[in-house]
Amino acid sequence: MIKSKFSIKDLENLSGIKSHTIRIWEKRYDLLEPDRTDTNIRSYDLSSLCKILNVSYLKNAGIKISTIASLTTDEIETQVRNLAIRNNKNDHAVQELKLAMINFDQFMFQRVYDSVLKEVGFSGVFYDLFIPFLEELGYLWQSKTINIAHEHFISHLIKQKVLVNLEKVQYQEVTHTDKIYVLFLPENEMHDLGLLFLNYELLSKGYKTVYLGASMVLEALPFFKNQGVTPTYITYITVKPTEKELPSFLRKFNRKVAENDDIELWILGHLAQKIKPKDLSKNQTVFRGISEVIEKIPELVEA
């Protein structure tokens, strides 16, 4: 069922504007008109959510709230469109993706995607639109502003776009034959969006990859060491192994796969940032994001 009623905390989580600020703006400027329960608890409809998202965008652009409040809803929407076009920024597109998710609106998703794709290409869409959105998605999930149906719906649409673009590059000629990148998710890890996009980036730049996907056991990985080219293994950790299990996972990789620290393991993802430096071997590197991986690779080619 489409979510049609929102609490003031939902508005805060989705817009970034604090609840007490929303209350002040309601009182001072009549910015929103919430429904109220018998116990005076505020409830907002979808039009209120749209409005507060647009207000947030204009406020972040430096426009005073008193000026924004003096505009009609249509004028606010016009200001947002004009500002987004003029500044060529994707903050507003991220807000629109939230609405597409809340409404389970795949046509709105496609419209936002096409608009940003036209401006910055697919890599730009992922870095400028999908990554910021997915970062906020995690917070919205944790705060229970959205439920698992919302998360699955929007993640599936994003994954479709990655797969469509991945197919365009996966059969092109390999121009860097001195390296092979083996991409895998650890056992019981299923969140593959980041790893899929990294595979796209590597292939589009002419590197050879072997994509193994979700829930890969370490015991199967040594096979790639015997193919004539030294592999670099890349993994993306979102939920598994847990923070407590990470040191054991790293030791097991070296014991089962690397042997004598001679094979590199590159690690990305939310949980990867929890790894303590003392738990890393010299062949294991944590990256903050996909762009950092891409920046490192030319150094290896030139070395």
Backbone hydrogen bonds, N-H to C=O, Kabsch-Sander energy under -0.5 kcal/mol:
donor,donor_aa,acceptor,acceptor_aa,energy
3,K,102,I,-0.9
6,F,44,Y,-2.5
11,L,7,S,-1.8
12,E,8,I,-2.0
13,N,9,K,-2.5
14,L,10,D,-2.5
15,S,11,L,-2.4
16,G,12,E,-2.5
22,I,18,K,-2.1
23,R,19,S,-2.3
24,I,20,H,-2.0
25,W,21,T,-2.5
26,E,22,I,-2.2
27,K,23,R,-2.2
28,R,24,I,-3.1
29,Y,25,W,-2.5
30,D,26,E,-1.3
31,L,25,W,-1.2
35,D,43,S,-2.8
37,T,41,I,-1.8
40,N,37,T,-2.1
43,S,35,D,-2.3
44,Y,6,F,-2.9
49,L,45,D,-1.7
50,C,46,L,-2.6
51,K,47,S,-2.2
52,I,48,S,-2.5
53,L,49,L,-2.0
54,N,50,C,-2.0
55,V,51,K,-2.7
56,S,52,I,-2.3
57,Y,53,L,-1.8
58,L,54,N,-2.3
59,K,55,V,-2.8
60,N,56,S,-2.4
61,A,57,Y,-1.0
62,G,59,K,-1.6
63,I,58,L,-2.0
68,I,64,K,-2.2
69,A,65,I,-2.9
70,S,66,S,-0.8
71,L,68,I,-1.7
76,I,72,T,-2.4
77,E,73,T,-2.1
78,T,74,D,-2.1
79,Q,75,E,-2.5
80,V,76,I,-2.3
81,R,77,E,-2.3
82,N,78,T,-2.6
83,L,79,Q,-2.6
84,A,80,V,-2.7
85,I,81,R,-2.2
86,R,82,N,-2.5
87,N,83,L,-2.6
88,N,84,A,-1.0
89,K,84,A,-0.8
94,V,90,N,-2.1
95,Q,91,D,-1.7
96,E,92,H,-2.2
97,L,93,A,-2.1
98,K,94,V,-1.6
99,L,95,Q,-1.6
100,A,96,E,-2.5
101,M,97,L,-2.4
102,I,98,K,-2.8
103,N,99,L,-2.3
104,F,101,M,-1.2
105,D,100,A,-2.9
106,Q,104,F,-0.8
109,F,105,D,-1.8
110,Q,106,Q,-2.2
111,R,107,F,-2.1
112,V,108,M,-2.4
113,Y,109,F,-2.7
114,D,110,Q,-2.8
115,S,111,R,-2.0
116,V,112,V,-2.1
117,L,113,Y,-2.8
118,K,114,D,-2.0
119,E,115,S,-0.8
120,V,116,V,-2.5
121,G,117,L,-2.2
124,G,120,V,-0.8
125,V,121,G,-2.1
126,F,122,F,-2.3
127,Y,123,S,-2.6
128,D,124,G,-3.1
129,L,124,G,-0.5
129,L,125,V,-1.9
130,F,125,V,-2.5
131,I,126,F,-2.9
133,F,129,L,-2.0
134,L,130,F,-3.2
135,E,131,I,-2.2
136,E,132,P,-1.7
137,L,133,F,-2.4
138,G,134,L,-1.7
139,Y,135,E,-1.1
140,L,136,E,-2.6
141,W,137,L,-2.3
142,Q,138,G,-2.3
143,S,139,Y,-2.3
144,K,141,W,-1.3
145,T,140,L,-1.9
146,I,140,L,-1.3
151,E,147,N,-1.8
152,H,148,I,-2.6
153,F,149,A,-2.4
154,I,150,H,-2.3
155,S,151,E,-2.1
156,H,152,H,-2.2
157,L,153,F,-1.6
158,I,154,I,-2.2
159,K,155,S,-2.6
160,Q,156,H,-2.1
161,K,157,L,-1.5
162,V,158,I,-2.0
163,L,159,K,-2.6
164,V,160,Q,-2.4
165,N,161,K,-2.0
166,L,162,V,-2.3
167,E,163,L,-2.1
168,K,164,V,-0.7
169,V,165,N,-0.6
169,V,166,L,-1.1
170,Q,166,L,-1.6
172,Q,169,V,-1.3
175,T,173,E,-0.6
175,T,206,G,-1.4
176,H,206,G,-2.3
177,T,175,T,-0.6
180,I,230,T,-0.7
181,Y,208,K,-2.3
182,V,180,I,-0.6
182,V,232,T,-2.4
183,L,181,Y,-0.7
183,L,210,V,-2.5
184,F,234,I,-2.4
185,L,213,G,-2.6
187,E,216,M,-0.6
189,E,186,P,-2.2
190,M,188,N,-0.5
192,D,190,M,-1.1
196,L,192,D,-2.7
197,F,193,L,-2.2
198,L,194,G,-2.1
199,N,195,L,-2.1
200,Y,196,L,-2.0
201,E,197,F,-2.5
202,L,198,L,-2.4
203,L,199,N,-2.5
204,S,200,Y,-2.6
205,K,201,E,-0.9
205,K,202,L,-0.6
206,G,203,L,-1.8
207,Y,202,L,-2.3
208,K,176,H,-0.7
208,K,179,K,-0.7
210,V,181,Y,-2.6
212,L,183,L,-3.2
212,L,210,V,-0.7
213,G,183,L,-0.7
215,S,186,P,-0.8
215,S,189,E,-1.9
216,M,185,L,-3.0
220,A,217,V,-1.4
221,L,218,L,-1.7
223,F,220,A,-0.6
224,F,221,L,-1.6
225,K,222,P,-2.1
226,N,223,F,-1.4
227,Q,224,F,-0.9
232,T,180,I,-2.5
233,Y,231,P,-0.5
233,Y,264,E,-2.4
234,I,182,V,-2.8
235,T,266,W,-2.6
236,Y,184,F,-0.6
237,I,268,L,-3.1
238,T,236,Y,-0.6
245,E,242,T,-0.5
246,L,242,T,-1.1
246,L,243,E,-0.6
249,F,245,E,-2.1
250,L,246,L,-2.5
251,R,247,P,-2.1
252,K,248,S,-2.4
253,F,249,F,-2.2
254,N,250,L,-1.7
255,R,251,R,-2.1
256,K,252,K,-3.1
257,V,253,F,-2.9
258,A,253,F,-1.9
259,E,254,N,-3.0
262,D,259,E,-1.1
264,E,231,P,-0.5
265,L,283,N,-2.5
266,W,233,Y,-3.2
267,I,285,T,-2.8
268,L,235,T,-2.2
271,L,237,I,-1.6
272,A,237,I,-0.9
273,Q,269,G,-1.0
273,Q,270,H,-0.8
274,K,271,L,-1.8
275,I,272,A,-1.5
279,D,276,K,-2.2
280,L,277,P,-1.4
284,Q,281,S,-1.9
285,T,265,L,-2.5
287,F,267,I,-2.8
293,V,289,G,-1.2
294,I,290,I,-2.3
295,E,291,S,-2.0
296,K,292,E,-1.1
296,K,293,V,-0.5
297,I,293,V,-1.5
299,E,296,K,-0.8
300,L,296,K,-1.2
300,L,297,I,-0.6
301,V,297,I,-2.0
302,E,298,P,-2.4
303,A,299,E,-1.3
